[in-house]
Amino acid sequence: MAMSRTGGDGAAGPPPAPVRRPRPTAPALDYYLVRPRPSDDRPAAPPEGIVVEEFLFGADHTVLRVDSAAWTPGGPGWWTAPALSRNIRADPELRGRVVGVPRHRAEVVYRQLGGATLPDEATLRGHLRAGDTRATSAPLLLSPERVTPGFHSTRVYRVLFANELGPDDLVELSSVWQMAGTDPPRPGGVVGTARRRVGADVFRWELRRIGVVGAYCLDLTVDLATGRDDGVRPVLRELTTTLRLRGLIPVTVERFS
């Protein structure tokens, strides 16, 4: 499918070491390169375009809307791309050609494709209109609410992803997150678990494969020490970005409790 305007734990163990609470920062955009279909004539063809996305969140840190814009060399400029954004998640062939990259990589490719200087994020947000709105609802309670002893409240979030992780990606994640894995990973089961303390709050997460192929989820349990939840969004962002830059495509963030 060519890129086009219309293609649019509480496991027992030692307590986690405390770390500093991250400073609040402006939400960053997500960048993707769209590679052309493989061709014997052009085995190393350059990307055919760039997609920029932003997940907009509600007060409880669940996704309300995904906005997107795209750019192709030789075109009239940036264009809003909600249909393309949806197709990236729905079409395996297209999704296989989409690569998540950090902004500095997108800047290099933008210049290589003749786009001069990549606009700053404030400018790019001006093109992120006509977003894909998600239905809003109260948290889906999978079990009676249970607060971890010693904490003010406990929440559970699930981040859904499309695409696959390779063996090297799992090795990297195990190192970056100090993740305890399951050997071997089971279809539909937990691939690995990790935990972190941020200030007085504790975050525990499981990376889980959904089905046999093509989808994962990250289940994040948040133990809040007080009524403040300002540490949730940065941790969700960091974990999601780590997986996005290793090949997964984030779909949405849900809250279960």
C-alpha positions in Angstrom: 0.0 0.0 0.0 1.6 3.2 -1.1 1.8 6.2 1.1 -0.9 8.6 0.0 -3.3 11.2 1.3 -6.2 8.8 1.1 -4.4 5.8 2.6 -5.3 7.5 5.8 4.2 -7.5 39.8 3.9 -7.5 42.9 6.5 -10.4 43.0 8.4 -10.9 46.2 11.9 -9.5 46.3 13.9 -6.5 47.5 12.3 -3.1 47.3 13.1 -1.2 44.1 15.7 1.5 44.4 14.4 5.0 44.4 15.0 7.3 41.5 14.3 11.0 41.0 11.0 12.1 39.7 11.3 13.3 36.1 10.9 16.9 35.4 7.7 17.7 33.5 8.4 18.3 29.9 6.3 19.3 26.9 4.9 16.2 25.2 7.1 15.2 22.2 5.8 14.0 18.9 6.3 10.5 17.5 8.2 10.2 14.2 8.1 7.4 11.6 9.7 6.7 8.3 7.7 4.9 5.6 9.9 2.7 3.5 9.0 1.8 -0.1 8.0 -1.7 -1.0 11.0 -4.0 -1.5 12.3 -4.1 -5.0 15.0 -6.0 -6.8 15.8 -2.9 -8.8 16.2 -0.7 -5.8 17.2 -2.8 -2.7 18.3 0.2 -0.7 15.7 2.8 -1.8 15.3 5.9 0.5 12.1 6.3 2.5 9.1 7.5 0.6 7.8 9.8 3.4 7.6 10.8 7.0 4.7 10.5 9.4 4.4 12.5 12.6 1.8 11.6 15.3 0.7 12.9 18.7 -1.4 11.0 21.3 -3.6 13.3 23.2 -4.5 12.2 26.7 -7.3 12.7 29.2 -7.0 13.6 32.8 -6.6 9.9 33.8 -3.8 9.4 31.2 -5.8 7.3 28.7 -5.8 8.2 25.0 -8.5 10.4 23.7 -7.3 11.1 20.2 -4.4 10.4 17.8 -3.5 13.2 15.5 -1.2 12.8 12.6 0.4 14.5 9.6 2.6 13.2 6.8 5.1 14.6 4.3 6.4 13.2 1.0 9.2 14.6 -1.2 8.0 16.7 -4.1 4.6 17.2 -2.5 3.0 20.5 -1.6 3.9 20.2 2.1 2.6 18.6 5.3 -0.9 17.2 5.1 -3.2 15.8 7.8 -3.2 12.0 7.6 -5.8 10.3 10.0 -6.6 7.6 7.4 -2.9 6.8 6.9 -2.4 6.6 10.6 -5.2 4.1 11.0 -3.9 2.0 8.0 -0.5 1.7 9.6 -2.1 -0.1 12.5 -4.6 -2.1 10.4 -2.6 -3.1 7.3 0.3 -5.6 8.1 2.0 -4.9 4.8 2.1 -1.2 5.3 3.0 -1.6 9.0 6.0 -3.7 8.0 7.4 -0.7 6.1 7.0 1.8 8.9 9.9 2.4 11.2 9.7 4.5 14.4 12.7 6.9 14.7 13.8 9.7 17.1 13.4 13.3 15.9 17.1 13.7 15.0 16.8 10.8 12.6 13.7 12.3 11.0 15.6 15.6 10.6 18.4 13.8 8.7 16.0 12.0 6.4 14.0 15.2 5.8 17.1 16.9 4.5 18.2 14.0 2.4 14.8 13.9 0.7 15.0 17.6 -0.1 13.0 19.1 2.7 15.7 21.4 4.1 15.1 21.9 7.9 12.4 19.9 9.6 9.9 22.3 11.2 9.9 22.6 15.0 7.3 20.7 16.9 5.1 23.8 17.5 4.9 24.3 13.7 4.3 20.6 13.1 1.4 20.6 15.6 -0.3 23.1 13.3 -0.7 20.3 10.8 -2.0 17.7 13.3 -5.7 18.2 12.8 -8.6 15.9 12.0 -7.4 13.4 14.6 -8.8 9.9 15.1 -11.0 10.3 18.2 -11.3 7.4 20.7 -14.5 6.7 22.6 -14.2 7.7 26.3 -15.5 5.7 29.2 -14.9 4.9 32.8 -12.0 2.6 33.6 -12.7 -1.1 32.8 -12.7 -2.8 36.2 -11.4 -6.4 35.6 -11.5 -7.2 39.3 -12.5 -5.5 42.6 -10.3 -2.6 43.3 -7.3 -3.6 45.5 -4.8 -1.0 46.7 -1.3 -2.3 47.4 -0.7 -2.0 51.2 1.1 1.1 52.1 -0.1 3.2 49.2 -2.8 5.7 48.6 -4.2 4.1 45.4 -3.3 1.5 42.7 -4.0 1.8 39.0 -3.6 -0.5 36.1 -2.9 0.7 32.5 -2.6 -1.2 29.3 -0.7 0.1 26.3 -1.6 -1.8 23.1 0.9 -2.2 20.3 0.9 -3.7 16.8 3.8 -5.3 15.1 6.6 -7.8 16.2 9.7 -7.7 18.3 12.8 -9.6 17.2 15.1 -11.6 19.5 17.6 -8.8 19.6 14.9 -6.3 20.6 14.0 -8.5 23.6 17.6 -8.8 24.6 18.0 -5.0 24.5 14.8 -4.5 26.5 16.0 -7.0 29.1 19.1 -4.9 29.5 17.5 -1.4 29.4 14.7 -2.3 31.8 16.6 -5.0 33.8 13.6 -7.1 32.8 13.1 -10.6 34.2 12.0 -12.7 31.2 10.2 -16.0 30.7 12.1 -18.7 28.9 10.9 -19.4 26.4 8.2 -16.7 25.8 4.8 -18.2 25.5 2.2 -17.2 22.9 -0.3 -15.1 24.7 1.9 -15.0 27.8 4.2 -12.7 29.7 7.5 -12.0 27.9 9.1 -10.2 30.8 8.5 -8.1 33.9 10.3 -5.0 35.4 9.7 -2.5 38.1 10.9 1.0 39.1 10.4 3.5 41.9 9.9 7.1 41.0 9.9 9.3 44.1 7.5 7.5 46.5 5.5 5.9 43.7 6.2 2.4 42.4 5.7 1.3 38.8 5.5 -2.4 37.8 5.0 -3.6 34.3 4.6 -6.8 32.2 5.3 -7.0 28.5 2.9 -9.5 27.1 2.4 -11.0 23.7 -1.2 -11.0 22.5 -2.1 -14.1 20.4 0.6 -15.8 18.3 1.9 -13.0 16.1 1.6 -9.3 15.4 0.5 -7.7 18.7 1.8 -6.9 22.2 0.7 -5.1 25.2 2.4 -3.4 28.2 0.5 -3.8 31.4 1.6 -1.1 33.9 0.6 -1.2 37.6 1.0 2.1 39.3 1.2 2.3 43.2 0.6 5.9 44.1 1.9 7.1 47.5 -0.4 10.2 47.5 -3.3 11.6 45.5 -0.9 13.1 43.0 -0.4 11.2 39.7 1.9 13.6 37.8 4.5 10.8 37.5 2.2 8.5 35.5 2.4 10.3 32.1 6.2 10.6 31.9 6.6 6.9 32.7 3.9 5.8 30.2 5.6 8.0 27.6 9.1 6.6 28.3 8.0 3.0 28.2 6.0 3.5 25.1 8.8 5.3 23.3 11.3 2.5 24.2 9.1 0.0 22.5 8.2 2.2 19.6 11.9 2.7 18.7 12.3 -1.1 18.7 9.6 -1.7 16.1 6.2 -1.7 17.9 3.5 0.7 16.9 1.5 2.1 19.8 -2.3 1.9 19.3 -3.9 3.2 22.5 -3.7 3.4 26.3 -6.5 2.0 28.4 -7.1 2.0 32.2 -8.4 -1.1 33.9 -8.6 0.2 37.5 
